[in-house]
């Protein structure tokens, strides 16, 4: 089977790493890929935003399956275009990708179909949002309607912070057109976790539960980022809780999408808040999480490729459930100084010559400058490791994180601390 993975981040490197292990794989291409993916397949110089280039490559190379990693090309309709030309694609079409591309669409869908989430209101004029906030003191979460690279949700302690966030989005344009419409959402209390499933129509295959750390600083302080690290399994996610999430959230939303005429084929990722009233949806994503993929796929003992192919082909109901190792996995994001704000790129990276057993290094924001590896993003590398328990996995991941060197390297030292013992 010839496979094309679209994207260039840590999620896509992990996907390539796992797909490359499949006995069903004939050739693996990464577009545009990154230096870490060179050990998995062939990198081709086509950007994820180059729809015509990707369509042409898939057609000319006879690609059997295209796996779309990032949300932006999915929201733009890449999977639809691939299917229109007769190519199999793993990832929802434009209508399904609205569940991430529009917070307003997702919240209204949940309201209509009774899927538990925080109370909310939507606004397209700042003056109306301002009047609403002045009449109802916080705490609130202010969310940009459109995609904002994982940074479009501002958690506020009071109405002053919420007013400032709403004004910056709707008037100041801090997130461009994505923030011209907003959701004001009741601030929920509880513990967050990530629940990813493979979906084809109303058929749903769950993957292991994970938890990531969004805040930039230790102790869950500082601004939201795309993710500073993750771990799996999560102690609070008991089998009973998993079944509750499947019954109250995952299966109902798959049925809701089908009822809306959406043929969803790909990953559905509800971010959850485990509140005293039960699990509620914080937001939906239409693709694998990053950095959660970096801890999920190493725990997958079975072959990933047939699972993705079945979802794309429409035969997921006939596919065996994936086999999961009981081992724990942890991943630490090594980020550029200043992230998620301004940061410098092009800085030299010094990698260790080898890693201990069970330790993995996934590239997130790197590139080659001549023969040298340099930084090319805010999140640069993911130091990842498997262990018999979370404590061992974290110890390995942090040893690897310490061995990687680049100027301004920053990372949180408290990933998974609540469950590490």
Buried (B, 14 or more C-beta within 10 A) or exposed (E): BBBBBBBBBBBBBBBBBBBBEBEEBEBBBBBBBBBBBBEBBBBBEBBBEBBEBBBEBBEEBEBBBBBBBBBBBBBBBBBBBBBEEEBBBBBBBBBBBBBBBBBBBBBBBBEEBEBBBBEBBBBEEBEEBBEBBEEEEBBBBBBBBBBBBBBBBBBBEEBEBBBBBBBBBBEEEBBEEBBBBBBBBBBBEBBBBBBBBBBBBBBBBBBBBBBBBBBBBBEEEBBBBBBBBBBBBBBBBEEEBBEBBBEBBBBBBBBBBBEBEBBBBBBBBBBBBBBEEBBBBBBBBBBBBBBBBBBBBBBBEEBBBBBBBBBBBBEBEEBEEBEBEEBBBBBBBBBBBEBBEEBEBEBEBEBBEEBEEBBBBBBBBBBEEEEEBBBBBBBBBBBBBBBEBBBBBBBBBBBBBEBBEBEBBBBBEBBBBEBBE
